[in-house]
Amino acid sequence: MQKGSFCSRFGKSVLKIVFVCFISSSLWGATTGKIHGRVVDSETGEPLIGVNVMVLETILGAATDADGYYTILNVPPGTYSLQSSAIGYARSTVENVRVNIDLTTTINF
């Protein structure tokens, strides 16, 4: 057996596996959407850190970061109510939030 033939066959096998993985991953399209936004104090306009933003009637939610931004991933398509809550602030709810497949819905509080 020649040394080059094993390497050649091994290389072709690896190439085939990589090709199949690439093709199969591109065939699976997105089936969920994303909700993103920012939470700020209504009086000062300052970003609020650690605010809980929940998609009501689901287990989905997120907390705001140091700049007041939040992102909720893998939200099934549909219409939802979104609620923000933080200690010292009144709860705020946004109704009829529409989430579409492979799109980002922006909701600011």
VMD Tcl script that draws the C-alpha trace (Angstrom):
set ca {
  {0.00 0.00 0.00}
  {1.34 3.41 -0.91}
  {1.62 6.13 1.68}
  {-0.12 8.73 -0.47}
  {-3.21 6.62 -1.13}
  {-4.20 6.38 2.57}
  {-3.79 10.13 3.07}
  {-5.69 10.79 -0.12}
  {-8.62 8.53 0.91}
  {-8.63 9.91 4.46}
  {-8.62 13.49 3.15}
  {-11.51 12.76 0.79}
  {-13.52 11.17 3.62}
  {-13.00 14.19 5.86}
  {-13.94 16.50 3.01}
  {-17.17 14.56 2.42}
  {-18.11 14.74 6.11}
  {-17.49 18.49 6.23}
  {-19.52 18.98 3.05}
  {-22.49 16.97 4.40}
  {-22.44 18.92 7.69}
  {-22.35 22.23 5.84}
  {-25.20 21.33 3.49}
  {-27.41 19.90 6.25}
  {-26.97 22.96 8.47}
  {-27.92 25.32 5.66}
  {-31.09 23.34 4.91}
  {-32.50 23.89 8.40}
  {-34.04 27.32 8.38}
  {-34.88 29.40 11.40}
  {-38.16 28.64 13.14}
  {-38.10 31.28 15.86}
  {-37.76 35.03 16.25}
  {-36.15 37.43 18.68}
  {-37.33 40.29 20.91}
  {-34.86 43.05 21.68}
  {-35.11 46.46 23.28}
  {-34.01 48.90 25.92}
  {-35.43 49.88 29.30}
  {-34.87 53.43 30.57}
  {-36.15 55.54 33.45}
  {-39.08 57.59 32.14}
  {-38.03 60.71 34.06}
  {-34.26 60.77 33.61}
  {-33.80 58.68 30.46}
  {-31.05 56.72 32.23}
  {-30.75 53.01 31.34}
  {-32.07 50.62 33.98}
  {-29.86 47.68 34.88}
  {-31.24 44.27 35.90}
  {-34.83 44.83 34.85}
  {-36.68 41.55 34.23}
  {-38.44 41.43 30.86}
  {-40.75 38.44 30.51}
  {-42.86 37.05 27.69}
  {-46.09 36.39 29.58}
  {-47.61 32.90 29.44}
  {-44.16 31.44 28.60}
  {-40.90 30.67 30.40}
  {-39.01 33.12 28.17}
  {-37.39 36.26 29.46}
  {-34.19 38.22 30.00}
  {-32.63 40.85 32.25}
  {-31.27 44.16 31.04}
  {-27.52 44.72 30.85}
  {-25.44 47.69 32.04}
  {-26.76 49.81 29.16}
  {-30.41 48.84 29.69}
  {-30.58 46.47 26.71}
  {-32.19 43.03 26.71}
  {-32.55 40.26 24.14}
  {-34.92 37.30 24.27}
  {-33.94 34.55 21.82}
  {-35.82 31.56 20.39}
  {-39.30 33.04 20.67}
  {-41.82 30.98 18.68}
  {-43.78 33.02 16.13}
  {-46.98 34.49 17.51}
  {-48.50 37.41 19.39}
  {-47.49 37.96 23.02}
  {-47.69 40.31 25.99}
  {-44.34 41.53 27.28}
  {-43.87 42.71 30.86}
  {-40.99 44.54 32.53}
  {-40.50 44.64 36.29}
  {-37.88 46.02 38.65}
  {-37.75 46.82 42.36}
  {-38.82 50.41 42.94}
  {-40.63 50.72 39.59}
  {-44.18 49.98 38.49}
  {-44.64 46.98 36.21}
  {-45.13 47.85 32.58}
  {-46.87 45.65 30.02}
  {-46.90 45.89 26.24}
  {-49.71 43.96 24.54}
  {-49.88 42.51 21.04}
  {-46.16 42.03 20.50}
  {-45.85 40.23 17.17}
  {-42.90 37.87 16.69}
  {-42.09 36.57 13.21}
  {-39.75 33.79 12.11}
  {-36.14 34.91 11.65}
  {-36.91 38.57 12.50}
  {-36.21 40.83 15.48}
  {-39.08 42.66 17.17}
  {-37.98 45.80 19.04}
  {-39.87 46.77 22.20}
  {-38.58 49.56 24.41}
  {-39.84 50.34 27.91}
}
mol new
graphics top color blue
foreach p $ca { graphics top sphere $p radius 0.5 }
foreach p [lrange $ca 0 end-1] q [lrange $ca 1 end] { graphics top cylinder $p $q radius 0.2 }
display resetview
